């Protein structure tokens, strides 16, 4: 009796290598508390591995997750005016507004 041939990857999977393996622990009690974040339009070469995660907030009833990450404002790719506009839209004030005093 001969043994079956070894399993091989399908021809289309050669260009999709495994880049990292991590241990996974399954716990049924955590099943409703797990979140998977995928970024389908972000290139795989632009990972979040070197990004400093400052905080995370979860609102399960509203099904919302807020992740606070550090942004390198010294990067040539950072647009200060766009950052100020985002702050104004979110907080209602810019960093310059918070440094002024009204008399």
N, C-alpha and C positions, 0 to 999 in steps of 0.2 A: 504494500500500500504506500502510495506517495503522498507527501504533504502538499497542501495547497501552496501556490506561489505567494511570495511576500506581497503585502499591500504596497502600492506605489501611489504617489500623488497624481492627481488628474493633471493633464497637460496645462490647464489654465492656472494652476496654483503655483507654478514655478516662480512667477513674478510677484508672489505675495508671501514673503518669508515671515516666520515668527520672529518678532523683534524683542520680545520680553515675555518671560513666564513668571507668574506670581502664584503663591499659595492661596488657595481659596478654601474658606471654612464655611460650610453650610449650616445654618441654624434656622429652623422653621419659625422660631419666635421672632426673628428679625426680618422675615420675608416682606412684611408690609412697611418696613423702614429703610429699605435699600433703594438707592437712586443710581441710575446709570446716565452719565452725561456723554453725549456724542456730539462731535462738531464736524458734520459731513462736508462743510465747505472750507474747512481749515486744512491746509496741506499737512501730511503726516510728518514732514520735516520740522514743522513749527509746533513743537510739543510744549506742554505747560510744566515740564519737569523742573525747570530752573526758576519758576515763578514763585514768589513768596505769597503764601496764602495767609491772609490776616484773620479772617473770620468766616463763619458760615452760619446762616440762619435758615430755619425750616419752619414753614407754616403749613402743617399737614392738612388742615381743614380747607385752606385756600389753594392747596397744591402748588405752593410757591417755594422756591429755594433762592436764597441770595448768597452769592459768594463774593467776598471782598478780597481782591488781590492787589498786590503792589504794582505800580506802573513806574517804569523808568522815565522820569520826566527830563532826563539829560540826554536821552536818545535822540539822534537826528530825525527819527521817524515820529517823534511826539510833536503834536501840534498844540501849542499852549492855548491859542484862541478857541480851538475845538474843546479842549478840556474845560476851559472856563464856561463855555456854552452848556456843556453837559452838567456842570455843577449848578449853573443857574437854573436849568430845567428841573433838576432833581431837588435841590435844596432851596431854591428861590434866592440864593445869594452867591456871590463870588468871593474868593479869598480877599480881594481888595475891599469889598463892601464890609466885611467883618472887621477890618482894621480902621474904619472911620468912626468918628464920634459925631453925634448930632448935638447941637446946642439949642 
